[in-house]
Amino acid sequence: MEAKASDAAGKPLGETQHPASVETDVLIIGAGMAGLTAARTLAEAGVQVMLLEAASRAGGRILTVRESDEVVELGAEFIHGKAPELWRLIEEAGLETYEIDGDNYSFEDNHLRKNDEVGEGFTFLEKCEDWQQPDLSFAAFLEQHPQLDEGTRRHLINFVEGFNAADHHKISVVSLGIQQKAEGQIEGERAFRVRAGYDLLPQHQLDRARAAGAKLSLNTKVESVGWNYHRVRVQALQDGRSVHFLARRVIVAVPLGVLQAGRIAFSPSPPALRHAHGLCMGQARRFTLVFRDRFWATDTELEKLSFLFAFDGMPPVWWTPHPASSCTLTGWVGGPRSQQMAGLTEAKLAELACVQLATIFSRPVEQIRSQLLQCRTHDWHDDPLAAGAYSYVAVGGAESSRLMSEPAEGTLFFAGEHTDTTGHWGTVHAAMRSGLRAAQQVLEDRQSAD
Ligand SMILES: Cc1cc2nc3c(=O)[nH]c(=O)nc-3n(C[C@H](O)[C@H](O)[C@H](O)COP(=O)(O)OP(=O)(O)OC[C@H]3O[C@@H](n4cnc5c(N)ncnc54)[C@H](O)[C@@H]3O)c2cc1C
């Protein structure tokens, strides 16, 4: 099918102009890693594809800024483990990575000490893999283990909430077991960073998709999707103007939070939306402070500081970019406690952070303030195009992602990290896998139906 784009007067339009209606073969809503991966895969298979993205950039929850010669990640930062499809892309893009190592510390009872027991949480979580009984929350699971002392219990709750951006009263133990097993298959205990910034990865995927003929329409916020068998009509807002897109199929690759908030009206409502309620959109707050120098590393003890757990403070987790020598400290809080930092401006976060760092490193707060150049954050909770950080599975919802990934009448397909069926919810490689899977489903349907 030929792409047709015309304005009201029937003149041909370029990508930057706003057509009244566009017709293509496959529409993809959302240009994060899931949508971009699906677009590239389909375009390289010779399918005509158009990506519709509400923001003024592609990449979604991968968002990198550059400040005072530092690379600052405001969304995804770590490459978790060795997921083959993600690493193939990193290598293809020629991106330099480095593995995270160094020393972990905890700050407790006003005392900073090296923490050699960082594996404790991981070991207990392996018990979730053996859970054969009906699903229950992590909170209920902990109650089944009264032998755990208070300190370990607190550590585990902080770990599960921090890592999964989840409420431990809601997250499914069955899903934690699936996640543990899945991570075991990709060396999930290892973590890496892209040295020059994570955003180079979606950029590479976009370049490849475009080179294969995919089109991207930015600033195009989809409001409704009407569909029946092999006919899709999408209505979107472009600079306040209503535009329409027609296609035979659509891949919906927007975040779970956007779907759950009903920001896109589907007519008729597909079964996937019902299944979306078996998942939760996790909440987290992260911010990065850029300093003049690595003031904490003047103490040779702390030269290799990597993660710092200060569970009584806010934020409860800090990390450095070690072994890279950049002068940044990142604060992180995941799960319900992130509410305590909701709506705070960069200036307010910086002030709270300086006070906490002064306590942790036993230095005058003025000294820390005088070292600070910048504080950068992105409020994913308040971002209407994300509505949260990343997904996790609610009790009883372990099948929801698989059910969401089933195509509706070969016409409506769902992608995005929340639809990953391999147990890696909430990651970049989950998003990629879902994009590959949705593209494959489209190709199979085209082969059998067209
Ligand atoms: C703070 C934070 C830290 C993270 N850390 C890590 C990490 O260290 N490692 C890791 O692997 N993962 C991490 N993640 C998760 C990872 O970023 C995501 O799982 C992944 O990027 C999601 O990709 P996606 O394509 O599914 O969704 P997204 O990247 O969210 O893409 C969806 C796109 O849809 C667009 N959209 C929304 N609504 C509409 C609409 N109505 N019309 C058109 N477009 C729309 C959005 O603008 C967005 O571009 C983190 C996430 C956050 C928020």
The ligand as an ORCA input file, in Angstrom:
! r2SCAN-3c Opt
* xyz 0 1
  C      13.435      6.759     36.420
  C      13.518      5.497     35.621
  C      14.642      4.679     35.746
  C      14.739      3.515     34.994
  N      15.874      2.756     35.093
  C      16.045      1.694     34.273
  C      17.295      1.031     34.225
  O      18.244      1.414     34.901
  N      17.414     -0.033     33.379
  C      16.377     -0.469     32.597
  O      16.534     -1.465     31.853
  N      15.178      0.175     32.620
  C      14.998      1.244     33.421
  N      13.831      1.940     33.414
  C      12.704      1.411     32.614
  C      12.876      1.689     31.114
  O      13.177      3.054     30.931
  C      11.563      1.340     30.418
  O      11.183      0.010     30.738
  C      11.644      1.429     28.900
  O      12.392      2.545     28.463
  C      10.207      1.512     28.391
  O      10.166      1.564     26.975
  P       8.731      1.555     26.271
  O       8.974      1.691     24.828
  O       7.946      0.380     26.758
  O       7.982      2.834     26.845
  P       8.381      4.381     26.735
  O       9.843      4.538     26.647
  O       7.673      5.078     27.826
  O       7.770      4.819     25.330
  C       6.394      5.094     25.174
  C       6.239      6.326     24.295
  O       4.834      6.568     24.124
  C       4.653      7.967     24.048
  N       3.247      8.285     24.293
  C       2.565      8.256     25.468
  N       1.285      8.594     25.269
  C       1.144      8.829     23.941
  C       0.036      9.206     23.116
  N      -1.191      9.423     23.614
  N       0.251      9.381     21.776
  C       1.487      9.178     21.229
  N       2.555      8.826     21.980
  C       2.386      8.636     23.312
  C       5.616      8.494     25.108
  O       5.901      9.875     24.918
  C       6.827      7.593     24.908
  O       7.770      8.156     24.026
  C      13.692      3.130     34.126
  C      12.580      3.952     33.995
  C      12.489      5.119     34.736
  C      11.295      5.996     34.569
*
